[in-house]
Amino acid sequence: LDELEIVSKRKRKIKKYKIDGINPEFQILSKDNFFITKYDNLPKGKIISATFYFNTWAPNLLNSINDDFKTNYKDVDFGVLVYDMKKDGTLGKMISDSEVNFTVKKEHRGELKIDVSEIDFPTGDFFMGIKVLSECNADEGNFFIRICETDKTFSYETFLSKANAKDKSITLAQQPFALKTTLEIEQ
C-alpha cells in the first residue's frame, strides 16, 4: 500500500482568550506548590498554547529601590496542571499533572508561551495553572509569576507545610486573583 498524505488548504482561525485585571500582583511559590485559575466561557475549539508572565517589571524595580526586597532568580522548572470543574464551580478531578513541563531561565523577563496542545482539556469549564517542580524557596524570590485582581474569575493556591512542621497537611486556599494568561484556541 502507498502512503497517502492529505493536506488541507483551509487556514485555522486562532482566537485569544485573555485574563488580565487591575492591580498587578506577583506570586512566589516553593517546590510542589501550585497556583491554578478558573477558566470559563471559552470560545469553542482546541487550546493550543498558554502564555504566562514571569519576572516582570515590578519585582525588578522593587529590587533596585528597596534594600529589603531582594530577588535571587534561578532557573525554575514548572508543570502545567489542569483540573476539571464540578457543577458547583469548585475544583474537580485532576486532568493533567505536569504532563507539559517548561523551564523559566533566571534571565527571562516577561511573557512565556507554552505549547499545551497535547493536553486533553475538558470541553467545559476548568482550572489550569502551574506547579513548581524545582527546589526553590518562596522567601528567596527565585521567580515571580504575574497575577492580577479580577472579578472575572478566581484561583486556588496551595500552602504546603514547612519541612520541619509536625502537621504535613496541604492547605488549598481560594484567592480573588488570577494568573495573567493568554490562551490561544484553534477553531
N, C-alpha and C positions, 0 to 999 in steps of 0.2 A: 504494500500500500504506500502511496505517495502522501507526504505531509502536505496539508492544505492550510495556508495562513490567510485569515480573513482580516482585512484592515478596514476600519470604519473611518470615513472622512468627516463624520459628524463631530463637531467640536463639543466638548463637555463644558457646561456652564459651571462656574465656581461662584458660590455665594459665601459671603463672610458674615459670621455671627460674632459680635464683639461684646465683651463685658468690660466696662470701664465705669468710673464713677468719680465722685467728688472726694476730696481729702485723700490724696495718695498716702498710702502707708506701706510699710515694709515688714516682712515676716522673716524670722530666722528660726531654724529648727535644728534639732540634733538627730543623730542616726536613728533610723526606724520611725521617726515621727512623720506625720503627713498632714497635708492641708488640701481638702477637696471642696469643690464648689458645685452647687446645683446648677444644671443646665436644663432649661425647659423651653418649650415653644420654638424649637429649632426648625429651620426650613427642612423639607424632605430631602433626602439624599445621603450619600456616604461621606462621613467625616474622614478627610484625608490628612489634615495637619492641625496642630495646635501650637500657637505661639504664646510663650510665657516671657516674662521680663525679669532679668536678673541684674543685680549690682548697678542699678541706675543712679541717676544724679544725686538724689538726696543723701544717701549714706556717704557718698564720696565728699559732698560738700560739708556735711557734719564732721567727718573725719578731719577735714582741713581747718575747721574753725573752732572745734571743741576738743580740748585735750582729754576729756573724759570719755569721748566717743571714739572708739578705735575699730578699724577693720583689719582683719587678718585673712584676706582672701586666700583660698586654696582651691585646687581642682576638686570638685564635688560631683559624685555620681548620684543620679536620680532615677526613679522608675515612675512610669505613668500608672496611676490607679484609676479604675473605673468600677463604679457600683451602680446597680440599678436602683430605682426609686420605688418605694412602697406606695400604695394608693393614698396613704395619708401624707405623702410628701417627705417622709423621713428616709434615712439610709436603708437600702435593701441589701441584697446579697452581692458579693464581690464578683465582678465580671472579668477583670484583668488585674493581676497583681504583678506589676513591674514587667509585663510582657515586652514593653518597649522601654529601653534604658537609654540614657544620654548623660553626657558629662558637661558641666559648666566649668570651663577653664578659668583659672584665677584672673586672667587678663580680660575676660569677657565683660562687656558692659552693654546693657540694653536687651533688645528682643532676641529670642532664640526660637526658631521654627522647628518643630519636631514632627516627623512623619509618623502618624498614628494609624495609617491605612490598614495595618494588619490586625488591629483590634476590632472585634465583633461588637460594636456598640449596640445597646438596646434601641429598639425602634421608637420608644417613647422618651420620657424624661429620664435623666440620670445624673450621677455625680462623677466628676473627674477631677484629678489633681495630681500632686506629686508626693513621692515618698523619698526621704533621704536614705541612700544606700551606703554612703561613705561614713567613715569615722569622722565626725566633726562635732563641734561644740557650739551651741547657740550663744553662749556667753562670750565667745571669741570673735563673732562676726565673720565666720568663714564664708558666708554668702548671704545675700539678701534677695528675697523674691518680692516682686511688686504686687501688692493687693490694693483694694480700694473699697471705700464705703459706698454702698449702693442699696437702693430699695428694690432693685430688680431681682435679687437672689440672696443667698446666704451660703455659708460654708461650715464644714466641720474641721476641727483641728484636734490632733492627739496630743496628749500630755503623758509622757512615759515617766515612770518613777526614776529617781536617781539610782545609780548603780548600788549605792550603799543603803538605800531605803529598805525598811522592813516590808512595807506594802509594795508589791510588784505589779499592782493593777494598772491598767491603761484607762485614762480618763478621756472621753470623747466630748468635746465642748462645741456647741453651736455658736458661730460667730456672725455678726452683722456685716462681714466683709466678704469680698470675693477675690479670687485670683484675677488679675488683669489678664485677659485672654482674647485671642482672636482664633476662631475656628474657621477652617476652610472646608466647605461642604460641596462635593461634586454632585451635580444634578444631571 
